[in-house]
Amino acid sequence: MIEKLLIANRGEIACRIIRTARSMGIATVAVYSDADAKALHVRQADEAVHIGPSPAAESYLVGEKIVAAARATGADAIHPGYGFLSENAGFAQAVIDAGLIWVGPKPASIEAMGLKDAAKERMIAAGVPVTPGYLGEDQSVERLTAEAEKIGYPVLIKAVAGGGGKGMRKVDDPADFAAALESCRREATASFGNDQVLLEKWITSPRHIEVQVFGDSHGNVVHLFERDCSLQRRHQKVIEEAPSPGMDEATREAICAAAVRAAKAVDYEGAGTIEFIADASEGLRADRIFFMEMNTRLQVEHPVTEEITGVDLVEWQLRVASGEPIPLKQEELSINGWAMEARLYAEDPAKGFLPSTGRLEHFDLGEWGRIETGVAEGDEVSQYYDPMIAKLIAHEHDRENARGELLGIVRTAQISPVRHNGTFLANCLEDEAFIAGDLDTGLIERRGEALTVLHQNEAALAAGALLFVEKHLPRKMLAPLRLGNGGTGWAPAGGEAFNSMFGFRLNAKPRRRIRVDVDGQQQDIDLEESGVVVSDDFRWSRGKLWAQHGASPPHLFADPAYHAGSHHSAHDGDIIAPMPGKVIAVDVAQGQAVTAGQRLLVLEAMKMEHALTAPFDGIVTELSVSAGSQVQVEAVLAVVEANPP
C-alpha cells in the first residue's frame, strides 16, 4: 500500500483526497503556488512544497517541479486529482519513470482517449456508437467550413484535446463559423496546447449522460452506473445527479455495457468516465445514445456516484494503484437512492456570470448534506484558478427528496462579499422542467434571465440592515446616517446586486415593524416574518454594510459619510476590466470606428474568456492595453466616444 502520497493539485479536490488518504493511514504532501501559500489544502496536508508563481503554467502545470517535490519529501505516489496534469500522458510517464506510483490509468490509455478524434475511431472499432461528424486531419478553415456545411447546422466545434467545456463552440449560422473556430482554437491552445478540432452534429434535444467505470491491473472492469449532467451553462456542468431521470433498466444496461466495452478497448485501469450524448427528443433510448469522449481521471461530480453506491472512489484509486484488485464485483454494486450535486461558483449571475475574486469575509455553508470545499472563512478567491469554491451534495431515497434537500443546502449558504451563484442554483432547482426531470443541455439557455432573478425581499434586507446599523455601529457612525427613534436614514445600495435608494423609518417601540421606502414606494415590514437574522447575516467593513438573505448574493449598503467626496463613476464609454486578468486579444485600434455590440477585446480570467464590447456606435479614442497585458479590476482598458446625434 502507498505510504506517502503527493497530491498534484489544489483546492477542493486536494482536500477531498487528503481526507481519504488520512482515513487509510497514508501521509500526504501538498504542493502550492504563491497564491495558495495559505490555502486550505496546504493547511490540511502533513507536508507542503512550494512549486512556483501563481499562474498555473508556472506551477501546477510544471511536471518537473511536482516530481521533484515528491522525491524531496519521500513520497512514493502521486495523485493528480482532476484538471491540470491529470490527463497528461507525458506527465504520467514521467512519474512512472521516476520510480513513483501513478494514481491513474496507464499513459497509453490516457493517450488513446486524450485526442477526441482518435478516441472516436477506437470506439467505432469497439462497437460503441458515436455522434456523426468530421474527424479529419485537414484542419484548414476551408475544409472545416465545407465539412460543417456537409454535416448541417447547427454544428459543434470541439478541441480534440479538450475537456471540462473548454474549447467548445456551438455554431448556428454559417456566417459565425470562422469567428467561432478562431475563438475555439485560441482557447484550446491556451488550455491544452493543441488547437486541433473536430466537428459534430449538434443534437437538438441533447442529454449529457456519463457512466463511471473502474478498472484494475488484473483485467477487471466494472461500471458504477450513470450520472446525468444535462443541466449546463456554456458546456459547464451546473447540477449533476445519479441516477439519470427517465432511465429504464434496459437502456441503463445498454449504456453501461457500452461504457465497459469502451474502457476495455484501451486496457483501462483506475477511475474513468465514459461520456455520452443522448437524443432525448423521444425519451431515453439505447439506439439514440452516442459516445462523446472519455475522461481518464476522477470527475468533479464523482460524489453523486459515491453517495448512491456507498463506494469511496478515491480509496479505490489508491488501492488499485497499489496493485490490489477492485474491491467489489459488478454483481455486488447497486443503486441506493438518489443523489444531486450543485457547483457553487464565485461568480455573479447578474453580471453575465463574471468571476468574483477577493477575501471571503463571511463563509458559512451550513451543516446539511455533504460539502466539498477547498476554502474557509478568511481565505482568498484568486483570479488565477477555476472559480468553483464548493460542491454541495444531497442524498435521499428518491429524486424529489434529494432535490428538496439540495435546495435547502443552497439556500442556507452565506458568503460575502465575494459574489456567488447560489440564487441561480436555487432557481434552477425550482424550475418546473427540472422538477419534472424534463432536461436537456439547452434548458438554462432557454430560461435566460429568469434563472438569474433575485427572488428575495429587498425591503426586508433594508430593514435588517437598519436594525444592524442601529444596534452595532458606534454613535459617531450613526450620526451621519441620521438614524434613531422616528428618524430617517438613507444609504445608497451598491449597484452590484441592484440599484435603489432605501429610506428607513422606525416605528415606536417595540420596533418589530419598520416602514421601508424603496424607490419611492413604501412598505411596512414585520421583522418577525421577514426571515432576516440580524446577528448572522450582516457584516460591516470599511464603511460598507454587507447584508445577505438566504442564498442570495450579498447586498452592499454604503455609509454616505464614509464615502463623501471620494465617489466617482466611470464615463459611459469607458471599457472597464470587470475582474483582474490577462488581455488575450485586441480587435480594434485607437481611432477606429465601432458599432454597438462589436467586440473590442477579450479578457481571460479564472480559465475563462470574457469578450468586452462597444456600448454604442462611436470612435475608440483611447486604447491603453495590448494582447498580453495583465490588468486589475476596474482598470480602464479603452474609451469609446459616441457619435454625435
MIBAGU-91467 format. One record per residue (C-alpha): x, y, z. Coordinates in steps of 0.001 Angstrom, whole numbers, plus 500000, padded with zeros to 6 digits. Layout:
REM residues N
XYZ ...
REM end
This chain:
REM residues 645
500000500000500000 501082503568499326 502722505135502402 503106508794501396 501008510473498712 501774513743496923 498684515460495535 499480517338492320 496501519656492620 494856522312494758 491564523417496237 488559521219496790 489869518050495141 493164518200497047 491241518462500335 488986515588499229 491953513301498518 493682514266501771 490590513206503744 490503509686502295 494282509250502446 494282510175506126 491500507666506841 493697504984505232 496763505952507263 498558507447504255 500688510569504825 500011513443502424 502109516098500685 500533519228499204 502040521449496541 501246525130496256 501867528266494230 502441531768495567 498683532457495530 497996529277497529 500634529701500237 497946529832502939 495320527706501172 493181525131502963 494756522126501219 498181523340502348 496968523649505932 495386520186505900 498272518185504409 501046516671506526 503679518455504426 503649521131501722 506093522154498993 506185525473497150 506332524918493367 506312528374491826 504480531584490940 500697531940490943 499950531272487242 499239527543486781 501562527449483761 504443528248486114 503451525960488981 500692523316488844 501320522593485169 505093522118485531 505501518375485904 509217518521486673 508586520608489793 505944518204491038 508101515113490539 510983516910492268 508684517724495207 507718514063495513 511356512988495556 512334515663498064 509620514611500524 509979510866500082 506506510430498622 506059507112496843 502950508048494805 501343510999493029 497599511602492693 496771514202490001 493165514978491027 491260516434488071 492274519176485659 495859520430485429 498099517425484581 495575514683485366 495148513637481708 498687514375480547 500201511106479361 503708512600479333 503439513583482988 502063510156483925 505038508534482211 507468510913483945 506014509900487326 506453506224486491 509975506793485128 510893508461488418 510056505204490199 506835506564491694 503314505138491698 500959506968489330 497427507030490749 495688506887487413 495417504941484171 498352503820482059 499898506588479949 498934504621476829 495273504634477900 495365508386478511 496951508909475117 494399506670473401 491486508666474801 493176512063475043 492512513119471461 488826513040470703 489182512174467015 491402509136467633 489231508067470567 486104508107468410 487791505943465790 488788503457468500 485233503407469853 483826502697466396 486151499698466197 484943498532469645 481300498710468606 480457501784470678 478034504160468863 479444507657468136 477961511011467085 478122511800463329 480772514397462432 484203515166460934 487447513706462359 489838514507459500 493469515648459612 492862518544457220 492380521425459646 492210524261457143 489433526791457600 488212525977454095 487939522238454771 486316522661458161 483828525160456742 482950522753453936 482530519841456381 480286521950458604 478080522668455599 478001518959454805 477032517990458366 474374520699458511 473890523484461041 473884523749463951 477312522132464410 479589521789467415 483291522642467178 485322520701469747 489018520807470585 490371517291470127 492364517675473355 489565519480475201 487614518797478325 485531520500481006 483645522555478446 486820524277477261 487441524550473521 483797524016472509 481601526254470376 478093525707469050 477569527443465691 474062528089464388 474856530334461419 477483529691458712 478439533375458914 479645532834462500 481708529718461825 485112531331461174 484986533536464298 483837530626466467 486620528434465085 489223531097465862 487953531511469430 487788527756469969 491336527255468709 492700530080470849 491047528706473984 492203525163473152 495792526321472664 495774528209475976 494172525348477925 495637522259476279 498486523359473993 496721521881470957 494497523783468502 493229520762466535 489433520467466373 486712518083465263 483133518752464211 479980517054465428 476343517276464505 474519519288467142 471747517195468670 468705519402469209 467376517728472405 470628516573473998 471007514891477364 474514514550478791 474783511147480436 478022509641481664 478987506294483155 481541505834485929 483897502968485098 486730501413487058 489460499014486006 492395497298487701 495678495662486744 494080492198486984 491868492692483929 488688493567485816 486432496415484653 483169497421486319 480726500281485970 479139502191488848 476036503236486896 475258506520485245 475144510203486145 473047512854484428 474914516115483798 472437517714481402 471930520950483331 474741523013481835 475682526579481046 478146527126478194 479013523416478317 479923523722482003 478008521406484319 475848523169486920 473858520417488685 474579516707488383 472569513757489629 472589509989489829 470836508005488586 469510509676485426 465825510750485332 463758508661482918 466364505915482520 464761502467482312 466664499311483171 467082498162479563 468595501481478483 470775501587481608 472078498102480878 472878499042477270 474706502298478049 476666500813480953 477698497790478860 478898500156476109 480943502056478712 482619498872479920 483465497927476300 484969501375475820 487154501031478916 488305497540477959 489210498777474480 492011500871476000 493036498400478740 491843500840481362 492962500964484998 491660503264487715 488723505665487727 487362506942484437 484193508296482905 482626507492479549 480544510462478415 477561510010476133 475213512403474369 471615511235474160 468975512418471709 466103512736474188 463512514014471714 461574510762472255 462843509948475741 465969507990476622 466521505132474156 469564502911473772 469679503444469986 469899507231470414 472815507460472818 476255508231471349 479795508197472706 481309511661473127 484587511223474985 486324509545477882 487707511415480853 490698509430482062 490565510742485615 488314511276488593 485398513586487738 484301516690489622 480875515098490088 482122511777491475 480417512342494896 476945511592493496 478172508172492390 479759507605495784 476510508511497523 474292506077495586 476777503186495654 478399503633499064 481845503465497439 484806505771498178 486246506176494683 489445507798495943 490071504813498199 489517502532495197 492012504617493209 494674504264495889 494093500537496319 494114499777492587 497236501919492074 498892499840494813 498198496682492792 495067495468494548 492005494259492599 488786496270492510 487185495748495951 483730494783494586 482455492723491668 479811494062489300 477020491994490842 477864493454494263 477210497023493100 473727498532493225 471931501877493217 470761503115496595 468524506200496485 469187509432494594 471976511996494823 472351515544493468 475318517889493376 475391521646492782 478559523529491882 478887526704493917 480951529223491974 482448532583492915 480706534425490117 477956536995489609 474992535697487562 473537539219487482 476621540345485560 476797537603482983 478412535140485425 481617537144485672 484003535513488154 484268537209491538 487512537408493479 488548538607496902 488576537681500562 485816535501501987 484978537718504940 481926535595505690 481743531965504544 479197529586506037 477770526666504052 475716525281506909 475655521730508222 473285519966505820 474283517261503352 477804516724502099 480041519741501480 483255519533499461 485271522737499501 488820523996499306 488299527297501110 487337528552504552 486313531881506017 489134534376505614 490627532692502533 491125534460499208 489381533538495960 492159534010493419 491959535244489844 494363532504488750 492206529397489083 488765527973488432 486066529930490365 484374526849491876 484509527246495648 482380524303496795 480304521297495801 477017520846497654 475687517273497663 472373515806498834 471447512110499058 467907510916499716 465724507913498977 464182509471495849 464755512341493410 462240514808494809 463583514498498336 467160514834497093 466148517975495180 464438519414498244 467429518736500467 469851520263497958 467629523327497657 467784523711501417 471582523413501415 471884526036498682 469537528450500450 471486528324503695 474823529231502074 476084532587503320 479042534121501504 480211537736501354 481468539976499938 482520537634497133 479623537066494742 478301533562494180 475720531708492111 473566530435494991 470370532159493858 470931530882490326 471307527320491638 468156527673493739 466237528971490728 467442526003488661 466324523566491350 462896525215491431 462439525272487652 459341523313486624 461144521383483878 463954520397486238 461467519283488879 459754517106486263 463079515658485071 462427517121481614 466067518010480976 468403518793478135 471625520772477871 469831523834476467 467424524315479389 469402527076481110 469950528961477860 466232528847477075 465271530117480529 467700533035480201 467417535795482762 464579534051484599 467187531913486362 469296534874487472 466449536867489045 466977537533492735 463848536112494400 464097537874497729 462522540574499821 464730543608499269 462716545618501749 463367543007504428 467076543270503684 466903547013504103 465028546672507368 467502544179508720 470397546373507623 468953549322509506 468491547300512673 472061546071512420 473410549581511941 471415550932514887 472367548040517140 476036547530516361 477647550692514990 479283553298517249 477453556582517788 479893558581515658 478897556462512641 475205556663513388 475106560456513352 475743560966509623 473038558428508809 470505560257510998 469176557046512494 467148556760515660 463658556913517124 461342558083514384 464317559209512283 465041558551508646 468344557335507222 469494556919503662 472090554540502307 472691554007498585 472674550320497712 475647549086495725 474997548508492038 476499545028492250 473102543491493023 470518546199492299 470263549984492158 467891551514494683 467706554193497330 466360552917500625 464683555117503186 464115553721506670 461660554891509315 461407553182512675 458034552962514396 457706553402518144 458731550578520433 458712547569520457 460222548111516965 459195544828515449 457729546609512447 459515549019510172 458413551192507272 460777550996504305 460789553272501278 462195551511498190 462468553843495220 459522555891496405 457223553009497284 456564552494500977 456164549108502570 455641548072506182 457762545084507158 457053542709510012 460572541781511064 459480538515512653 458079537358509301 460813538806507088 463291535990507703 466155538409508331 468557537154511000 470358540297512044 473157538764514076 474290536343511374 473514537926508035 475162541339508244 478805542394508271 480297545893508452 483686546576506863 485454549740505696 482370551921505554 480226549272503919 477480547082505265 477119543701503558 473641542267504016 472675538776502884 469386536889502961 469455533112502412 471286532013499272 471053535417497625 474216537350496805 475181539906499455 473852543444499115 476041546455499726 474880549403501825 477415552251501878 477797554873504590 477380558222502778 479652559984505287 482437557444504836 482418557830501060 481689561558500864 483874563261498290 485538560014497215 482903558557494933 483391558699491193 481694556918488336 483107555765485044 482180557541481851 479563555724479813 482123554902477135 484843553627479467 485574549946478872 486318548697482376 488004545421483394 485284543535485326 487943541467487113 491716541033487266 493015539111484254 495065538982481076 494141540629477774 494472537885475175 493080539650472105 492600543257470976 490343543564467931 490383547330467392 492846550195467069 492797553697468505 490816555980466226 488759553116464772 485001553476464291 482971550791466072 479326549796466308 477252548891469360 477954545317470456 481170544997468427 483887543032470217 486747545291471278 488989542926473235 488998539632475115 489983539247478765 490998535877480195 490441535280483909 489853532202486030 490295529909482995 487511531606481014 487364534110478146 485271537283478505 484564539487475490 484216543232476108 482099545065473542 481300548606472434 478367550111474396 477240552199471409 478282553392467954 481345555616468161 485123556012467937 487821554301470032 489560557401471384 491809555610473878 493318552124473953 495532551502476953 496258547770476614 497619545282474124 497483541486473870 499357540029476828 498653542928479212 497834541985482811 495099544240484203 493462544841487546 489758545042488278 488113548348487245 491105549374485123 490083551451482086 491128549384479070 489689551568476332 487388554532475799 484654554813473175 483195558231472396 479699558219470979 478998559514467511 477290562924467610 473498562717467261 
REM end
